[in-house]
């Protein structure tokens, strides 16, 4: 089993450069222990290659040109996890439209051009404010996901996006409830969740004042896992993580889903689960290829 591994560029790991590198390295070691032959490179080295010899690729890369190349390799028959198509589907606009279209529990949201006058839209959302998120990619800077408490503030944020060359944004309603974070491997039993405020998760420090303290509303964990796996299936990713809001009545909405996150709070267990999934997936596809060749 010859596998090419592509590490994530540090630019796409805001606050998580070390954590992203750690989970990738641990999964790589687990694959080696299972007898895999793994060659690892960074995003730049991958893009510099004229030929990719390996038929199996694991990737944490997110550069748009890299994602397009991965998609091209997939079209040629190579197996890529996460799929380049899945990675692109996790870009904010794409994720929002796909999850809403497939009935995944997701906040009411609209995609708007950043030159739009959003006064009426923000007023229609009501509530204490509206979330504004860059539409073309994941959040890289803290301003890429911002809570606006007034029409004027919302318009100012949108105008700032336009000045930065971001052409589209997602406006989402504010949901009241407990914020939780989850990590998972689709199609397996691995599903880890926790309340980030309870663990002083630094990424969410600024959001706690908006969402309020965690009240630990009861909810059905199995239902959340099913919805998370449904969302991952809709987007076409297997190794994923995300965030959800649980309301006082136990209902929940997935507010974000990312391809191959850091798995930092559960790295040891996650690395074994991811490696086992990759090994099983690649082995199954190798077996299918062998069967096809013999039948041919």
C-alpha positions in Angstrom: 0.0 0.0 0.0 1.8 3.1 -1.3 0.4 6.3 0.0 1.2 10.0 -0.5 0.5 12.3 2.5 0.1 16.0 2.1 0.5 18.3 5.1 -1.5 21.4 5.7 0.2 24.8 5.0 0.6 26.7 8.3 -1.4 29.7 6.9 -4.5 27.5 6.9 -4.1 26.4 10.5 -5.0 29.6 12.4 -4.0 29.0 16.1 -3.5 25.3 15.3 -0.3 24.9 13.4 1.2 22.5 15.9 -2.0 20.6 16.5 -2.7 20.1 12.8 0.9 18.8 12.3 0.6 16.5 15.3 -2.5 14.7 14.2 -1.1 14.3 10.7 2.2 12.9 12.0 0.4 10.5 14.4 -1.9 9.2 11.7 1.1 8.7 9.4 2.9 6.7 12.1 -0.1 4.5 12.7 -0.3 3.8 8.9 3.3 2.8 8.9 2.7 0.4 11.8 0.0 -1.2 9.7 2.5 -1.9 6.9 1.8 1.1 4.7 4.5 2.8 2.6 4.0 6.5 3.2 5.7 9.4 1.5 5.0 12.8 3.1 5.3 16.2 1.5 4.0 19.8 2.1 1.6 21.6 -0.2 4.3 23.4 -2.1 6.2 20.2 -2.8 3.1 18.5 -4.0 2.2 21.3 -6.4 5.8 21.2 -7.8 5.5 17.5 -8.8 4.9 16.9 -12.4 3.8 13.3 -11.8 2.1 11.7 -8.8 2.9 8.1 -8.8 0.9 7.0 -5.8 -2.7 5.9 -6.3 -3.7 6.6 -2.7 -3.4 10.1 -1.2 -4.2 11.5 2.3 -4.4 15.2 2.6 -4.9 18.1 5.0 -4.1 20.6 2.2 -6.5 23.5 1.6 -4.9 25.8 -1.0 -7.4 26.3 -3.7 -5.0 25.3 -6.5 -4.0 22.2 -4.6 -7.7 21.3 -4.2 -8.3 21.6 -7.9 -5.3 19.4 -8.6 -6.6 16.8 -6.2 -9.9 16.8 -8.0 -8.2 16.2 -11.3 -6.3 13.3 -9.8 -9.5 11.9 -8.5 -11.1 12.2 -11.9 -8.2 10.1 -13.2 -9.0 7.3 -10.7 -6.8 8.1 -7.7 -8.2 7.7 -4.2 -8.0 10.9 -2.1 -9.1 11.3 1.5 -10.5 13.7 2.2 -11.7 14.2 -1.3 -10.7 17.4 -3.0 -14.4 17.8 -3.9 -15.3 17.4 -0.2 -12.7 19.9 0.9 -14.1 22.5 -1.5 -17.6 21.7 -0.3 -16.5 22.7 3.2 -15.9 26.3 2.0 -18.5 28.4 3.8 -20.8 29.3 0.9 -20.8 25.8 -0.5 -21.3 24.2 2.9 -24.2 26.5 3.7 -26.1 25.9 0.4 -25.6 22.1 0.4 -26.6 21.5 4.0 -29.7 23.7 3.8 -30.7 22.0 0.5 -30.4 18.5 2.1 -32.3 19.3 5.3 -29.4 19.1 7.7 -30.3 21.1 10.9 -28.5 24.3 10.1 -29.2 28.0 11.0 -31.3 30.1 8.7 -28.8 31.7 6.4 -28.4 33.7 3.2 -25.5 34.1 0.8 -25.0 37.7 -0.2 -22.7 39.8 -2.4 -20.4 41.9 -0.3 -21.5 45.0 -2.1 -25.2 44.5 -1.1 -27.2 46.8 1.1 -28.2 44.3 3.8 -30.3 46.6 6.0 -33.6 44.8 5.3 -32.0 41.3 5.5 -30.4 42.0 9.0 -33.7 43.4 10.2 -35.6 40.3 9.0 -33.3 38.0 11.0 -34.3 39.8 14.2 -32.8 38.6 17.5 -29.8 40.2 19.2 -27.7 40.3 16.0 -26.5 38.4 13.0 -23.4 36.3 12.2 -21.4 37.4 9.2 -18.9 34.9 7.7 -16.7 35.1 4.6 -18.2 32.9 1.9 -15.3 31.9 -0.3 -13.3 29.9 2.2 -12.8 28.8 5.8 -12.1 31.4 8.5 -8.5 32.4 8.5 -8.6 35.7 10.4 -10.8 36.3 13.4 -12.8 38.9 11.4 -13.8 36.1 9.0 -16.6 35.1 11.5 -18.1 38.1 13.2 -21.2 38.8 15.2 -22.9 42.1 14.4 -25.4 43.6 16.9 -26.7 46.4 14.6 -27.4 47.0 10.9 -24.7 49.6 10.8 -22.1 47.2 12.2 -23.2 44.4 9.9 -22.9 46.7 6.9 -19.5 47.9 8.0 -18.2 44.3 8.3 -19.6 43.4 4.9 -17.9 46.5 3.3 -14.6 45.5 4.9 -14.9 42.0 3.3 -15.4 43.7 -0.1 -12.3 45.8 0.4 -10.4 42.6 1.2 -11.5 41.1 -2.1 -14.0 38.8 -0.6 -17.0 38.9 -3.0 -19.6 36.8 -1.0 -20.5 36.4 2.6 -22.9 34.2 4.5 -25.4 35.8 6.9 -26.7 33.5 9.6 -29.2 33.8 12.4 -28.0 33.8 16.0 -29.1 30.7 17.9 -29.4 30.7 21.7 -28.1 27.7 23.4 -25.0 25.6 24.4 -22.1 25.6 22.0 -20.4 22.2 21.6 -17.6 20.9 19.4 -17.3 17.5 17.8 -14.7 15.4 16.0 -15.6 12.3 13.9 -14.7 9.8 11.3 -17.7 9.1 9.1 -19.0 5.6 9.0 -17.2 4.5 12.2 -18.0 4.6 15.9 -15.6 7.4 16.5 -17.4 10.5 17.7 -15.9 12.8 20.3 -17.7 15.9 21.6 -17.2 18.5 24.3 -18.2 21.9 25.5 -15.4 24.3 24.6 -16.2 26.9 27.2 -15.9 24.2 29.9 -12.3 23.5 28.8 -11.2 27.1 28.2 -10.8 26.4 24.5 -9.0 29.6 23.4 -10.5 29.8 20.0 -13.9 30.4 21.5 -13.0 33.0 24.1 -14.5 35.9 22.2 -17.7 34.0 21.5 -18.6 33.1 25.1 -19.7 36.7 25.9 -22.1 36.4 22.9 -23.5 32.9 23.5 -23.5 33.1 27.3 -22.4 30.4 29.8 -23.0 26.7 29.0 -26.1 25.4 30.7 -25.7 21.7 29.6 -29.1 21.3 28.1 -29.9 17.6 27.6 -29.9 16.3 24.0 -29.7 13.0 22.1 -26.1 12.3 21.4 -26.9 9.6 18.8 -29.1 12.0 16.9 -26.3 14.5 16.8 -23.9 11.9 15.5 -26.3 10.9 12.8 -26.8 14.5 11.8 -23.1 15.1 11.8 -22.5 12.1 9.7 -25.3 13.2 7.3 -23.7 16.6 7.0 -20.3 15.0 6.3 -21.9 12.7 3.7 -23.6 15.6 2.0 -20.3 17.5 1.8 -18.3 14.4 0.8 -15.8 14.2 3.7 -14.9 11.3 5.9 -12.5 12.8 8.5 -14.2 15.9 9.9 -15.1 18.1 12.9 -17.6 20.8 13.6 -19.6 22.9 15.9 -23.3 22.8 17.0 -25.7 24.8 19.1 -28.0 22.9 21.4 -31.2 24.7 22.4 -33.1 24.5 25.7 -35.6 22.0 24.2 -32.8 19.6 23.1 -32.9 20.5 19.4 -29.6 21.3 17.8 -28.2 22.9 14.7 -24.8 22.3 13.1 -23.2 25.7 12.6 -19.9 24.6 11.0 -18.2 21.5 9.6 -14.5 21.3 8.6 -12.4 18.8 6.7 -9.8 17.0 8.8 -9.4 19.3 11.9 -6.8 19.0 14.6 -8.6 16.5 16.9 -6.5 18.1 19.6 -8.6 17.1 22.7 -8.8 13.4 21.5 -5.6 13.1 19.4 -4.4 9.7 20.6 -7.8 7.9 20.1 -8.5 9.9 16.9 -5.2 9.0 15.2 -5.9 5.3 15.7 -9.4 5.6 14.4 -8.4 7.7 11.4 -5.5 5.4 10.5 -7.8 2.3 10.8 -10.4 3.9 8.6 -7.8 4.9 6.0 -6.3 1.4 6.0 -9.6 -0.3 5.7 -10.8 2.1 3.0 -7.6 1.8 0.9 -7.5 -2.0 1.4 -11.1 -2.4 0.2 -10.4 -0.3 -2.9 -7.2 -2.3 -3.6 -9.3 -5.4 -3.5 -11.8 -4.0 -5.9 -9.0 -3.0 -8.3 -7.5 -6.5 -8.1 -11.0 -8.1 -8.8 -11.5 -5.8 -11.7 -8.1 -6.6 -13.2 -8.7 -10.3 -12.9 -12.1 -10.1 -14.5 -10.7 -8.0 -17.3 
